[in-house]
């Protein structure tokens, strides 16, 4: 039976008790392994990386969605990261292209069951019903308040679940995909406009690197951050992202100072990574997918 990954993102980054309960729910079914948990108070977001067979992962994700519904109120969300739901994003991930269909099937089954909890679910990425719904930004632009208006007007209808957001849990985005990299680069400046300018030049839609999505944020530490998703980190390794950030930031009087990996990464995506922009807390034995899976299944 194929081993898949799941990477549920929840809109809570600081409540330790809540996060413990969520981790326990996601990993409760036999066969599901919690490989990693990354929490960020500035983003008010936590990302769990799970591994297991499709059926067990579906069970764990639905249990986690129920726990998120009970313990997170999206109306109180203040994080820097865009979000529309307590369980905001829920991708199923294949590691081998032979398992792509298994991930797609598991994602749709998970979406169906989350919808049955009374939470509207939108399919995005390659599961989107049309190309205009492929990007998460299509649903997140304007935040939850705008999503309410669009759904009330009948402009936006979910793929599963009720026609309006859940009063406390909002909505959830579900897809199936290959591994990507959630990767943040901090600059030696507190000027958010510099981070936004760098992000605009970095992302694919602005003529930057293919498959890269990026936004500029200001962290509680006072540093500006370029927060990215790299959709194909084998074709666009993290070192290339850092160098492109450097090229864009230098004329603006800034430079990349430190980086952060959210979750796990394939070993090949680290090829050519520069020594002068360390990844905070990075441990290859813990954060490289192949090594972490091997250790967890020994």
Phi and psi restraints in degrees (value plus and minus 20) as a CYANA .aco file:
   2 UNK   PHI     -85.7   -45.7
   2 UNK   PSI     120.0   160.0
   3 UNK   PHI    -113.1   -73.1
   3 UNK   PSI     104.4   144.4
   4 UNK   PHI    -132.3   -92.3
   4 UNK   PSI     144.9   184.9
   5 UNK   PHI    -129.5   -89.5
   5 UNK   PSI     137.6   177.6
   6 UNK   PHI    -155.6  -115.6
   6 UNK   PSI     123.1   163.1
   7 UNK   PHI    -151.2  -111.2
   7 UNK   PSI      48.4    88.4
   8 UNK   PHI     -87.6   -47.6
   8 UNK   PSI     115.7   155.7
   9 UNK   PHI    -130.9   -90.9
   9 UNK   PSI     105.8   145.8
  10 UNK   PHI    -134.8   -94.8
  10 UNK   PSI     134.1   174.1
  11 UNK   PHI    -111.5   -71.5
  11 UNK   PSI      41.7    81.7
  12 UNK   PHI    -175.6  -135.6
  12 UNK   PSI     105.2   145.2
  13 UNK   PHI    -145.2  -105.2
  13 UNK   PSI     -19.8    20.2
  14 UNK   PHI    -154.0  -114.0
  14 UNK   PSI     -36.6     3.4
  15 UNK   PHI    -106.2   -66.2
  15 UNK   PSI      80.5   120.5
  16 UNK   PHI     -79.8   -39.8
  16 UNK   PSI     -60.9   -20.9
  17 UNK   PHI     -84.3   -44.3
  17 UNK   PSI     -63.5   -23.5
  18 UNK   PHI     -80.4   -40.4
  18 UNK   PSI     -64.3   -24.3
  19 UNK   PHI     -88.4   -48.4
  19 UNK   PSI     -54.9   -14.9
  20 UNK   PHI     -82.4   -42.4
  20 UNK   PSI     -63.2   -23.2
  21 UNK   PHI     -85.8   -45.8
  21 UNK   PSI     -58.7   -18.7
  22 UNK   PHI     -85.7   -45.7
  22 UNK   PSI     -64.5   -24.5
  23 UNK   PHI     -80.1   -40.1
  23 UNK   PSI     -62.0   -22.0
  24 UNK   PHI     -84.5   -44.5
  24 UNK   PSI     -59.9   -19.9
  25 UNK   PHI     -87.6   -47.6
  25 UNK   PSI     -68.0   -28.0
  26 UNK   PHI     -79.4   -39.4
  26 UNK   PSI     -57.1   -17.1
  27 UNK   PHI    -122.6   -82.6
  27 UNK   PSI      -9.6    30.4
  28 UNK   PHI     -86.9   -46.9
  28 UNK   PSI     -60.1   -20.1
  29 UNK   PHI     -84.0   -44.0
  29 UNK   PSI     121.3   161.3
  30 UNK   PHI     -76.9   -36.9
  30 UNK   PSI     113.8   153.8
  31 UNK   PHI      78.8   118.8
  31 UNK   PSI     -34.0     6.0
  32 UNK   PHI    -111.9   -71.9
  32 UNK   PSI     109.9   149.9
  33 UNK   PHI    -136.2   -96.2
  33 UNK   PSI     109.9   149.9
  34 UNK   PHI    -104.3   -64.3
  34 UNK   PSI      87.6   127.6
  35 UNK   PHI    -104.1   -64.1
  35 UNK   PSI     -51.8   -11.8
  36 UNK   PHI    -182.2  -142.2
  36 UNK   PSI     130.6   170.6
  37 UNK   PHI    -157.6  -117.6
  37 UNK   PSI     105.7   145.7
  38 UNK   PHI    -144.5  -104.5
  38 UNK   PSI     100.0   140.0
  39 UNK   PHI    -138.8   -98.8
  39 UNK   PSI     121.4   161.4
  40 UNK   PHI    -157.5  -117.5
  40 UNK   PSI      96.8   136.8
  41 UNK   PHI     -90.2   -50.2
  41 UNK   PSI     -55.4   -15.4
  42 UNK   PHI     -83.4   -43.4
  42 UNK   PSI     -65.5   -25.5
  43 UNK   PHI     -97.2   -57.2
  43 UNK   PSI     -36.2     3.8
  44 UNK   PHI      31.1    71.1
  44 UNK   PSI      33.9    73.9
  45 UNK   PHI    -169.5  -129.5
  45 UNK   PSI     123.8   163.8
  46 UNK   PHI    -150.8  -110.8
  46 UNK   PSI     120.3   160.3
  47 UNK   PHI    -140.7  -100.7
  47 UNK   PSI     102.7   142.7
  48 UNK   PHI    -125.1   -85.1
  48 UNK   PSI     117.6   157.6
  49 UNK   PHI    -133.9   -93.9
  49 UNK   PSI      98.1   138.1
  50 UNK   PHI    -136.8   -96.8
  50 UNK   PSI     131.3   171.3
  51 UNK   PHI    -152.8  -112.8
  51 UNK   PSI     126.5   166.5
  52 UNK   PHI     144.5   184.5
  52 UNK   PSI     158.3   198.3
  53 UNK   PHI     -90.8   -50.8
  53 UNK   PSI     136.5   176.5
  54 UNK   PHI     -74.5   -34.5
  54 UNK   PSI     -69.9   -29.9
  55 UNK   PHI     -82.2   -42.2
  55 UNK   PSI     -61.6   -21.6
  56 UNK   PHI     -87.5   -47.5
  56 UNK   PSI     -59.5   -19.5
  57 UNK   PHI     -82.9   -42.9
  57 UNK   PSI     -62.7   -22.7
  58 UNK   PHI     -76.5   -36.5
  58 UNK   PSI     -66.3   -26.3
  59 UNK   PHI     -80.7   -40.7
  59 UNK   PSI     -64.4   -24.4
  60 UNK   PHI     -86.0   -46.0
  60 UNK   PSI     -60.0   -20.0
  61 UNK   PHI     -86.6   -46.6
  61 UNK   PSI     -59.1   -19.1
  62 UNK   PHI     -88.5   -48.5
  62 UNK   PSI     -59.4   -19.4
  63 UNK   PHI     -82.6   -42.6
  63 UNK   PSI     -59.9   -19.9
  64 UNK   PHI     -86.5   -46.5
  64 UNK   PSI     -56.4   -16.4
  65 UNK   PHI     -83.7   -43.7
  65 UNK   PSI     -60.2   -20.2
  66 UNK   PHI     -83.8   -43.8
  66 UNK   PSI     -62.3   -22.3
  67 UNK   PHI     -85.3   -45.3
  67 UNK   PSI     -61.3   -21.3
  68 UNK   PHI     -82.8   -42.8
  68 UNK   PSI     -60.0   -20.0
  69 UNK   PHI     -79.8   -39.8
  69 UNK   PSI     -59.4   -19.4
  70 UNK   PHI     -99.7   -59.7
  70 UNK   PSI     -45.9    -5.9
  71 UNK   PHI    -137.2   -97.2
  71 UNK   PSI     -32.2     7.8
  72 UNK   PHI    -140.4  -100.4
  72 UNK   PSI     107.5   147.5
  73 UNK   PHI    -126.3   -86.3
  73 UNK   PSI      87.8   127.8
  74 UNK   PHI     -84.7   -44.7
  74 UNK   PSI     -38.7     1.3
  75 UNK   PHI     -87.5   -47.5
  75 UNK   PSI     -40.8    -0.8
  76 UNK   PHI    -116.7   -76.7
  76 UNK   PSI      -8.5    31.5
  77 UNK   PHI     -89.8   -49.8
  77 UNK   PSI     110.8   150.8
  78 UNK   PHI    -148.7  -108.7
  78 UNK   PSI      -7.2    32.8
  79 UNK   PHI     -88.9   -48.9
  79 UNK   PSI     137.8   177.8
  80 UNK   PHI     -93.4   -53.4
  80 UNK   PSI     -42.7    -2.7
  81 UNK   PHI    -103.4   -63.4
  81 UNK   PSI     116.0   156.0
  82 UNK   PHI     -79.1   -39.1
  82 UNK   PSI     119.7   159.7
  83 UNK   PHI    -177.9  -137.9
  83 UNK   PSI     128.8   168.8
  84 UNK   PHI    -150.1  -110.1
  84 UNK   PSI     -17.6    22.4
  85 UNK   PHI    -172.3  -132.3
  85 UNK   PSI     138.4   178.4
  86 UNK   PHI     -80.9   -40.9
  86 UNK   PSI     -75.4   -35.4
  87 UNK   PHI    -113.2   -73.2
  87 UNK   PSI      78.9   118.9
  88 UNK   PHI    -100.4   -60.4
  88 UNK   PSI     -68.2   -28.2
  89 UNK   PHI    -155.4  -115.4
  89 UNK   PSI     121.0   161.0
  90 UNK   PHI    -163.1  -123.1
  90 UNK   PSI      61.5   101.5
  91 UNK   PHI    -109.3   -69.3
  91 UNK   PSI     121.7   161.7
  92 UNK   PHI    -117.9   -77.9
  92 UNK   PSI     116.6   156.6
  93 UNK   PHI    -145.8  -105.8
  93 UNK   PSI     108.1   148.1
  94 UNK   PHI    -115.8   -75.8
  94 UNK   PSI     123.3   163.3
  95 UNK   PHI    -117.6   -77.6
  95 UNK   PSI     -44.8    -4.8
  96 UNK   PHI    -142.1  -102.1
  96 UNK   PSI     112.9   152.9
  97 UNK   PHI     -79.4   -39.4
  97 UNK   PSI     -42.2    -2.2
  98 UNK   PHI     -85.5   -45.5
  98 UNK   PSI     -38.9     1.1
  99 UNK   PHI    -120.5   -80.5
  99 UNK   PSI      -8.8    31.2
 100 UNK   PHI     -80.5   -40.5
 100 UNK   PSI     -66.1   -26.1
 101 UNK   PHI     -86.8   -46.8
 101 UNK   PSI     -55.1   -15.1
 102 UNK   PHI     -83.1   -43.1
 102 UNK   PSI     -58.8   -18.8
 103 UNK   PHI     -87.7   -47.7
 103 UNK   PSI     -60.9   -20.9
 104 UNK   PHI     -82.3   -42.3
 104 UNK   PSI     -65.3   -25.3
 105 UNK   PHI     -83.1   -43.1
 105 UNK   PSI     -62.9   -22.9
 106 UNK   PHI     -85.3   -45.3
 106 UNK   PSI     -57.3   -17.3
 107 UNK   PHI     -84.7   -44.7
 107 UNK   PSI     -64.4   -24.4
 108 UNK   PHI     -85.9   -45.9
 108 UNK   PSI     -60.0   -20.0
 109 UNK   PHI     -83.7   -43.7
 109 UNK   PSI     -60.7   -20.7
 110 UNK   PHI     -84.8   -44.8
 110 UNK   PSI     -64.2   -24.2
 111 UNK   PHI     -80.6   -40.6
 111 UNK   PSI     -60.8   -20.8
 112 UNK   PHI     -80.4   -40.4
 112 UNK   PSI     -64.3   -24.3
 113 UNK   PHI     -92.6   -52.6
 113 UNK   PSI     -55.2   -15.2
 114 UNK   PHI     -86.6   -46.6
 114 UNK   PSI     -59.9   -19.9
 115 UNK   PHI     -79.7   -39.7
 115 UNK   PSI     -54.6   -14.6
 116 UNK   PHI     -89.5   -49.5
 116 UNK   PSI     -35.5     4.5
 117 UNK   PHI     -98.9   -58.9
 117 UNK   PSI     -26.0    14.0
 118 UNK   PHI      75.5   115.5
 118 UNK   PSI      -1.6    38.4
 119 UNK   PHI    -133.1   -93.1
 119 UNK   PSI     102.6   142.6
 120 UNK   PHI     -85.5   -45.5
 120 UNK   PSI     119.0   159.0
 121 UNK   PHI    -143.3  -103.3
 121 UNK   PSI     111.8   151.8
 122 UNK   PHI    -133.4   -93.4
 122 UNK   PSI     110.7   150.7
 123 UNK   PHI    -106.1   -66.1
 123 UNK   PSI     113.0   153.0
 124 UNK   PHI    -148.3  -108.3
 124 UNK   PSI    -194.7  -154.7
 125 UNK   PHI      43.5    83.5
 125 UNK   PSI    -159.3  -119.3
 126 UNK   PHI     -95.3   -55.3
 126 UNK   PSI     -27.3    12.7
 127 UNK   PHI    -114.0   -74.0
 127 UNK   PSI     -23.5    16.5
 128 UNK   PHI     -79.9   -39.9
 128 UNK   PSI     124.0   164.0
 129 UNK   PHI     -90.3   -50.3
 129 UNK   PSI     -42.9    -2.9
 130 UNK   PHI    -171.4  -131.4
 130 UNK   PSI     140.4   180.4
 131 UNK   PHI     -78.3   -38.3
 131 UNK   PSI     -49.3    -9.3
 132 UNK   PHI     -87.0   -47.0
 132 UNK   PSI     -37.1     2.9
 133 UNK   PHI    -122.2   -82.2
 133 UNK   PSI      -8.6    31.4
 134 UNK   PHI     -93.0   -53.0
 134 UNK   PSI     -54.6   -14.6
 135 UNK   PHI    -109.0   -69.0
 135 UNK   PSI     120.7   160.7
 136 UNK   PHI     -81.2   -41.2
 136 UNK   PSI     -50.8   -10.8
 137 UNK   PHI     -81.5   -41.5
 137 UNK   PSI     -46.5    -6.5
 138 UNK   PHI     -78.8   -38.8
 138 UNK   PSI     -55.9   -15.9
 139 UNK   PHI    -111.1   -71.1
 139 UNK   PSI     -49.5    -9.5
 140 UNK   PHI    -109.1   -69.1
 140 UNK   PSI     -40.7    -0.7
 141 UNK   PHI     -76.1   -36.1
 141 UNK   PSI     105.8   145.8
 142 UNK   PHI      67.6   107.6
 142 UNK   PSI     -24.1    15.9
 143 UNK   PHI      52.3    92.3
 143 UNK   PSI    -188.0  -148.0
 144 UNK   PHI     -85.0   -45.0
 144 UNK   PSI     -54.2   -14.2
 145 UNK   PHI     -81.6   -41.6
 145 UNK   PSI     -62.8   -22.8
 146 UNK   PHI     -89.1   -49.1
 146 UNK   PSI     -57.1   -17.1
 147 UNK   PHI     -80.4   -40.4
 147 UNK   PSI     -63.1   -23.1
 148 UNK   PHI     -74.9   -34.9
 148 UNK   PSI     -68.4   -28.4
 149 UNK   PHI     -82.4   -42.4
 149 UNK   PSI     -62.8   -22.8
 150 UNK   PHI     -86.7   -46.7
 150 UNK   PSI     -58.2   -18.2
 151 UNK   PHI     -94.2   -54.2
 151 UNK   PSI     -59.0   -19.0
 152 UNK   PHI     -82.7   -42.7
 152 UNK   PSI     -54.9   -14.9
 153 UNK   PHI     -98.7   -58.7
 153 UNK   PSI     -27.1    12.9
 154 UNK   PHI      59.2    99.2
 154 UNK   PSI     -13.0    27.0
 155 UNK   PHI     -90.6   -50.6
 155 UNK   PSI     -51.8   -11.8
 156 UNK   PHI    -149.2  -109.2
 156 UNK   PSI     100.0   140.0
 157 UNK   PHI    -136.9   -96.9
 157 UNK   PSI     120.3   160.3
 158 UNK   PHI     -95.3   -55.3
 158 UNK   PSI     142.0   182.0
 159 UNK   PHI     -99.4   -59.4
 159 UNK   PSI     -50.3   -10.3
 160 UNK   PHI    -164.0  -124.0
 160 UNK   PSI     134.3   174.3
 161 UNK   PHI      67.1   107.1
 161 UNK   PSI    -191.1  -151.1
 162 UNK   PHI     -89.7   -49.7
 162 UNK   PSI     146.2   186.2
 163 UNK   PHI    -101.3   -61.3
 163 UNK   PSI     -28.7    11.3
 164 UNK   PHI    -149.1  -109.1
 164 UNK   PSI     136.9   176.9
 165 UNK   PHI     -80.1   -40.1
 165 UNK   PSI     132.5   172.5
 166 UNK   PHI     -88.4   -48.4
 166 UNK   PSI     122.7   162.7
 167 UNK   PHI     -80.7   -40.7
 167 UNK   PSI     -52.1   -12.1
 168 UNK   PHI    -137.1   -97.1
 168 UNK   PSI     -45.8    -5.8
 169 UNK   PHI    -117.1   -77.1
 169 UNK   PSI     -29.7    10.3
 170 UNK   PHI      48.3    88.3
 170 UNK   PSI    -145.7  -105.7
 171 UNK   PHI    -159.7  -119.7
 171 UNK   PSI     145.7   185.7
 172 UNK   PHI    -149.8  -109.8
 172 UNK   PSI     121.4   161.4
 173 UNK   PHI    -125.2   -85.2
 173 UNK   PSI     112.2   152.2
 174 UNK   PHI    -150.6  -110.6
 174 UNK   PSI     121.3   161.3
 175 UNK   PHI    -172.5  -132.5
 175 UNK   PSI     158.3   198.3
 176 UNK   PHI    -145.9  -105.9
 176 UNK   PSI     119.7   159.7
 177 UNK   PHI    -178.7  -138.7
 177 UNK   PSI     148.5   188.5
 178 UNK   PHI     -97.4   -57.4
 178 UNK   PSI     147.4   187.4
 179 UNK   PHI     -80.6   -40.6
 179 UNK   PSI     116.4   156.4
 180 UNK   PHI    -142.2  -102.2
 180 UNK   PSI     156.3   196.3
 181 UNK   PHI    -137.1   -97.1
 181 UNK   PSI     103.4   143.4
 182 UNK   PHI    -113.6   -73.6
 182 UNK   PSI      92.5   132.5
 183 UNK   PHI    -161.1  -121.1
 183 UNK   PSI     105.7   145.7
 184 UNK   PHI    -136.7   -96.7
 184 UNK   PSI     119.3   159.3
 185 UNK   PHI    -140.5  -100.5
 185 UNK   PSI     102.1   142.1
 186 UNK   PHI    -113.9   -73.9
 186 UNK   PSI     120.1   160.1
 187 UNK   PHI    -122.3   -82.3
 187 UNK   PSI     141.0   181.0
 188 UNK   PHI    -107.1   -67.1
 188 UNK   PSI      25.8    65.8
 189 UNK   PHI    -169.9  -129.9
 189 UNK   PSI     136.0   176.0
 190 UNK   PHI    -123.6   -83.6
 190 UNK   PSI      -6.7    33.3
 191 UNK   PHI    -108.5   -68.5
 191 UNK   PSI      85.9   125.9
 192 UNK   PHI     -84.9   -44.9
 192 UNK   PSI     -47.6    -7.6
 193 UNK   PHI     -86.7   -46.7
 193 UNK   PSI     -51.8   -11.8
 194 UNK   PHI     -85.7   -45.7
 194 UNK   PSI     -65.2   -25.2
 195 UNK   PHI     -81.0   -41.0
 195 UNK   PSI     -60.6   -20.6
 196 UNK   PHI     -86.6   -46.6
 196 UNK   PSI     -58.3   -18.3
 197 UNK   PHI     -86.0   -46.0
 197 UNK   PSI     -62.8   -22.8
 198 UNK   PHI     -83.0   -43.0
 198 UNK   PSI     -64.3   -24.3
 199 UNK   PHI     -80.7   -40.7
 199 UNK   PSI     -59.8   -19.8
 200 UNK   PHI     -82.9   -42.9
 200 UNK   PSI     -58.9   -18.9
 201 UNK   PHI     -99.4   -59.4
 201 UNK   PSI     -41.8    -1.8
 202 UNK   PHI    -101.2   -61.2
 202 UNK   PSI     -56.9   -16.9
 203 UNK   PHI     -95.6   -55.6
 203 UNK   PSI     133.0   173.0
 204 UNK   PHI     -77.0   -37.0
 204 UNK   PSI     -61.4   -21.4
 205 UNK   PHI     -85.7   -45.7
 205 UNK   PSI     -37.4     2.6
 206 UNK   PHI    -120.1   -80.1
 206 UNK   PSI      -8.1    31.9
 207 UNK   PHI      69.7   109.7
 207 UNK   PSI      -6.7    33.3
 208 UNK   PHI    -108.8   -68.8
 208 UNK   PSI    -162.4  -122.4
 209 UNK   PHI     -94.5   -54.5
 209 UNK   PSI     119.9   159.9
 210 UNK   PHI     -83.2   -43.2
 210 UNK   PSI     115.8   155.8
 211 UNK   PHI      55.2    95.2
 211 UNK   PSI      -9.0    31.0
 212 UNK   PHI    -122.2   -82.2
 212 UNK   PSI     109.4   149.4
 213 UNK   PHI    -130.7   -90.7
 213 UNK   PSI     119.1   159.1
 214 UNK   PHI    -171.2  -131.2
 214 UNK   PSI     124.2   164.2
 215 UNK   PHI    -156.7  -116.7
 215 UNK   PSI     136.3   176.3
 216 UNK   PHI    -121.8   -81.8
 216 UNK   PSI     113.3   153.3
 217 UNK   PHI    -152.5  -112.5
 217 UNK   PSI     141.6   181.6
 218 UNK   PHI    -135.6   -95.6
 218 UNK   PSI     103.4   143.4
 219 UNK   PHI    -106.9   -66.9
 219 UNK   PSI     142.8   182.8
 220 UNK   PHI     -83.4   -43.4
 220 UNK   PSI     -42.6    -2.6
 221 UNK   PHI     -91.6   -51.6
 221 UNK   PSI     -32.2     7.8
 222 UNK   PHI      76.4   116.4
 222 UNK   PSI     -26.8    13.2
 223 UNK   PHI    -104.4   -64.4
 223 UNK   PSI     126.7   166.7
 224 UNK   PHI    -106.2   -66.2
 224 UNK   PSI     123.5   163.5
 225 UNK   PHI    -149.7  -109.7
 225 UNK   PSI     120.7   160.7
 226 UNK   PHI    -121.9   -81.9
 226 UNK   PSI      88.9   128.9
 227 UNK   PHI    -118.2   -78.2
 227 UNK   PSI     104.9   144.9
 228 UNK   PHI    -148.4  -108.4
 228 UNK   PSI     136.4   176.4
 229 UNK   PHI    -138.8   -98.8
 229 UNK   PSI     106.4   146.4
 230 UNK   PHI    -127.5   -87.5
 230 UNK   PSI      88.3   128.3
 231 UNK   PHI     -93.2   -53.2
 231 UNK   PSI     -44.4    -4.4
 232 UNK   PHI    -155.9  -115.9
 232 UNK   PSI      61.8   101.8
 233 UNK   PHI     -91.6   -51.6
 233 UNK   PSI     -24.8    15.2
 234 UNK   PHI    -101.7   -61.7
 234 UNK   PSI     -59.8   -19.8
 235 UNK   PHI     -98.2   -58.2
 235 UNK   PSI     -52.9   -12.9
 236 UNK   PHI    -143.7  -103.7
 236 UNK   PSI      62.0   102.0
 237 UNK   PHI     -85.4   -45.4
 237 UNK   PSI     142.1   182.1
 238 UNK   PHI     -83.0   -43.0
 238 UNK   PSI     -52.0   -12.0
 239 UNK   PHI     -81.2   -41.2
 239 UNK   PSI     -56.7   -16.7
 240 UNK   PHI     -87.3   -47.3
 240 UNK   PSI     -57.8   -17.8
 241 UNK   PHI     -81.9   -41.9
 241 UNK   PSI     -66.1   -26.1
 242 UNK   PHI     -80.9   -40.9
 242 UNK   PSI     -64.1   -24.1
 243 UNK   PHI     -85.9   -45.9
 243 UNK   PSI     -55.6   -15.6
 244 UNK   PHI     -89.8   -49.8
 244 UNK   PSI     -58.7   -18.7
 245 UNK   PHI     -79.9   -39.9
 245 UNK   PSI     -62.3   -22.3
 246 UNK   PHI     -80.5   -40.5
 246 UNK   PSI     -65.5   -25.5
 247 UNK   PHI     -82.2   -42.2
 247 UNK   PSI     -58.4   -18.4
 248 UNK   PHI     -98.7   -58.7
 248 UNK   PSI     -52.8   -12.8
 249 UNK   PHI    -101.5   -61.5
 249 UNK   PSI     -52.9   -12.9
 250 UNK   PHI     -77.2   -37.2
 250 UNK   PSI     -66.7   -26.7
 251 UNK   PHI     -84.3   -44.3
 251 UNK   PSI     -36.5     3.5
 252 UNK   PHI    -115.8   -75.8
 252 UNK   PSI     -15.4    24.6
 253 UNK   PHI      63.3   103.3
 253 UNK   PSI       3.8    43.8
 254 UNK   PHI    -154.0  -114.0
 254 UNK   PSI     148.9   188.9
 255 UNK   PHI    -170.3  -130.3
 255 UNK   PSI     136.6   176.6
 256 UNK   PHI     -90.1   -50.1
 256 UNK   PSI     113.2   153.2
 257 UNK   PHI    -130.5   -90.5
 257 UNK   PSI     -60.5   -20.5
 258 UNK   PHI    -176.6  -136.6
 258 UNK   PSI     135.5   175.5
 259 UNK   PHI    -148.9  -108.9
 259 UNK   PSI     148.7   188.7
 260 UNK   PHI    -166.7  -126.7
 260 UNK   PSI     108.7   148.7
 261 UNK   PHI    -119.2   -79.2
 261 UNK   PSI     110.9   150.9
 262 UNK   PHI    -122.3   -82.3
 262 UNK   PSI      91.1   131.1
 263 UNK   PHI      69.2   109.2
 263 UNK   PSI    -164.7  -124.7
 264 UNK   PHI    -135.0   -95.0
 264 UNK   PSI     145.6   185.6
 265 UNK   PHI    -162.7  -122.7
 265 UNK   PSI     127.8   167.8
 266 UNK   PHI     -90.6   -50.6
 266 UNK   PSI     125.7   165.7
 267 UNK   PHI     -77.3   -37.3
 267 UNK   PSI     -60.2   -20.2
 268 UNK   PHI     -84.7   -44.7
 268 UNK   PSI     -41.8    -1.8
 269 UNK   PHI     -93.7   -53.7
 269 UNK   PSI     -29.0    11.0
 270 UNK   PHI    -114.7   -74.7
 270 UNK   PSI     -20.4    19.6
 271 UNK   PHI     -78.8   -38.8
 271 UNK   PSI     109.3   149.3
 272 UNK   PHI      54.4    94.4
 272 UNK   PSI      -1.5    38.5
 273 UNK   PHI     -89.5   -49.5
 273 UNK   PSI     112.8   152.8
 274 UNK   PHI     -94.1   -54.1
 274 UNK   PSI     123.4   163.4
 275 UNK   PHI     -93.3   -53.3
 275 UNK   PSI     -42.4    -2.4
 276 UNK   PHI    -108.2   -68.2
 276 UNK   PSI     -17.3    22.7
 277 UNK   PHI    -147.7  -107.7
 277 UNK   PSI      59.6    99.6
 278 UNK   PHI     -84.9   -44.9
 278 UNK   PSI     128.0   168.0
 279 UNK   PHI    -111.4   -71.4
 279 UNK   PSI      96.9   136.9
 280 UNK   PHI     -81.1   -41.1
 280 UNK   PSI     103.9   143.9
 281 UNK   PHI      53.3    93.3
 281 UNK   PSI     -10.3    29.7
 282 UNK   PHI     -95.4   -55.4
 282 UNK   PSI     110.8   150.8
 283 UNK   PHI    -152.5  -112.5
 283 UNK   PSI      93.2   133.2
 284 UNK   PHI     -74.9   -34.9
 284 UNK   PSI     -53.5   -13.5
 285 UNK   PHI     -88.1   -48.1
 285 UNK   PSI     -43.4    -3.4
 286 UNK   PHI    -123.0   -83.0
 286 UNK   PSI     -55.8   -15.8
 287 UNK   PHI    -127.1   -87.1
 287 UNK   PSI     -21.8    18.2
 288 UNK   PHI    -114.4   -74.4
 288 UNK   PSI     103.4   143.4
 289 UNK   PHI     -73.2   -33.2
 289 UNK   PSI     -69.7   -29.7
 290 UNK   PHI     -81.8   -41.8
 290 UNK   PSI     -62.2   -22.2
 291 UNK   PHI     -91.4   -51.4
 291 UNK   PSI     -60.0   -20.0
 292 UNK   PHI     -87.1   -47.1
 292 UNK   PSI     -62.4   -22.4
 293 UNK   PHI     -83.9   -43.9
 293 UNK   PSI     -63.1   -23.1
 294 UNK   PHI     -80.1   -40.1
 294 UNK   PSI     -63.6   -23.6
 295 UNK   PHI     -87.8   -47.8
 295 UNK   PSI     -57.5   -17.5
 296 UNK   PHI     -92.4   -52.4
 296 UNK   PSI     -44.4    -4.4
 297 UNK   PHI    -125.7   -85.7
 297 UNK   PSI     -17.4    22.6
